[in-house]
């Protein structure tokens, strides 16, 4: 997340990115690096599955902009607000991953 903010300020593409990637960031607000974290899947995938398996009432927030899991009336998860605060492992294993930070 920090490296993407830095990219917005400096207008410099990250290592391995092209000017097309920079245009995508400006237009869509994100970049895609296929396979970047493939060697880290053994750590990241169980975390993602645990997060995706949350059910209504389990660590649920009642307000759309509060930190935590937000569920709809249908019981389906709509979003995880403040992902790295609610799930600090995401910050450590994904966003602070040296492959992203570099």
Buried (B, 14 or more C-beta within 10 A) or exposed (E): EEEBEEBEEEEEBBEEBEEEBBEBBEEEEEBEEEEEBEEEEEBBEEBBEEBEEBEBEEEBBEEEEEBBBBBEEEEEBEEBBEBBEBBEBBBEBBBEBEBBEE
